Amino acid sequence: PSYNSCMDTVQIEEVDDKVKITLPVRRHGWLVGLFSITLLIWLAGLIVIALSMFDEGRTAVLNCIVLIWLAFWGLIGKALWKQWQRYVSPREILYLTDDTLILRRPVSIFGSTDAYDHNLMEPFIYDNARRAITFTYGSHLIPFAHTLPSNEAEQLVQKLNSLYFPDWDMEFDDE
């Protein structure tokens, strides 16, 4: 069953033992282009670094330095890949279960999926500075729903907190 909501673009439905919330994402063409070009440059750099490993004139020490650089370059690529998926994905999907929140940004067969333990989460808030819904996970601030209009985002925050943190009192937390 779907929940009645005054939010026009957000779909909330109950699926088995979890609540599925689908949020539309408005693409920013220039950011998609920027991250796509950056990923292509990263891939070209990765190929050059990998091919330089097979240069016969290299010493073992130089190959170790190249391996360390390759590992560093891989971490940069992982961060770029995640940001690229964030800007290319047409929607964000949240799955709320009793013990886990799953945030999925599908991109065809690819896409990022992050899972968060409910016990380590704090209630959702709308962050005006980021123009996104956020929650604190341990010591990390996790933003999502960047392109949702602020009035719908604030309504969604109330809905999420009523579903996931039913005992939390927003007025008490502000004091």
N, C-alpha and C positions, 0 to 999 in steps of 0.2 A: 504493500500500500504506500502511496505517496502522501506526504504531509501537505496540508494546506499552508500556503505561505503568501505573503504579500511581496515576496522577492520575485521579480519577473524572470531573471536569467539563471537563477540557481535551482538545480533539481535535487530534491532530497527524497530518498526512498529507502525503505527497509528491505534488505536482502538477507535472507536466512537469519543469522544471529548478529548481523552488523547493519549499521546505517551507512548508506552510500550517498555522498554529496558530490555532485558534479558542478564545477565552477567554470564558466567560460573564460578564456584568456584572449585578450585582444593583442594581436601580434604587432610588434613595432618593426617595420621593414628594415629600417636602417640598422637596428641592433642585430636582427637576423643576418643581414649582410655583413656587418662588422665581425660577428662571431664566426660566420662561415669562412670569411677570408682568413681570419686568425687561425682557425682550425686547419685550413689548407696550408698555411705557412708552417704551422706546427708539424703537420704530416710530412711536408717536404724536409724540414729540419730533422725529423726522426729518421727519414730514409738516408739523409746525408750522414748522420751520426752512425747509423747502423752499417752503412757501406764503408765508412772510415775505419771500422773495426777490422776489416779484412785487408787493409793496406799493409803490404809486407815490410815496409820500411819502418814500421812502428816498433817501439820497445814495449816490454811488458808493463813498465810503469805508465807509459802513455796510454796503453790500452786500459789500465785500471782507472785512469783519470776519465777516459771516454766512457767507461762503464758507469762511473759515478754520475757523470753528466747525463747519461742516458736515463738513469733512475730519476734524477731531478727533472729532466725533460718529460718523463712519463707522468710525474705528479702534476706538472703544469698542464699537460694534455688532459688529465682526468678532470681538473677544475674547469678547463675550457669546454670540455664535452658536456659537463653538467650544466654550465651556463647556457650553452647553445641549445640544449634540450629545453631549458626553461623558457627561452624566447621563441622556440619553434613550435612547441606543443600548443594545440588548439584548446586544450582544457586541462584543468587540474581535478583530480578525483581524490576525495578523502574517504577512507573507510574507517569508521569508528566501531571498534569492538570493545568488550569489557576491559581488556588489558592492553590494547594496542591501538595507536592511530597510524594509519598507513597513508602517506601522501604520494600519489602517483601522477607523473606528468608523461602521458603516453605520446610517443612519436613513432608511428608505424609499429614495427616489431621491436623498436628500441624504446628508450625512455627511462627516466630515472624513477626509482621507487625507494622511498625512505620510510622506515618504520620507527615509531617512537613508543617507548614504554609509558603507559598511563601513569604509573607511580612516580615518574620523574618529571612529569609535565605540570605546569601551572596553568590556570585558566586563560582563555583566549582574550585578547584585547585588540582594539583597532588602533593602530599606530598612525597618527596623523602625519608624522614626519616621513614615514616610509610609504604612506598611503597603501597600507596592507594590513591584513589580519596577522597577528603574531602570537606566539606562545613561547614561554621560556622552557627549554628542555635542558635540565641540569644547569649549566652556566651559559648555554647558547640560546640566542634569540632566533627563532625560526619564523620567517615571514612567508606568507602565501597570499593568494587572491589579490595580486597587485593591481589588476585592471578592473576590479569590481567597483562600481560606484560607491561612494562613502556611505550613503544611506542604506544600501543593500548590505554592505559589509558590516555595518553596525547591527543590523537586524540579524545577520548570520552569526555574529559574535554572540548575541543573546541566545539564539537557537542552539549553537554549539555548546555554550556553557550550560544551558538547561539540560541538554542531552548527556554531556560528558562530565560535568561538574555540578550535579543537581543541588548539592549542599553548599555551594559557594555563594556568598552574598556580596554582590558588587559594591553596594554602599558601604559595607563594613571594610572592604579592602581599600577603599579610597581614603579612609581616615588615617 
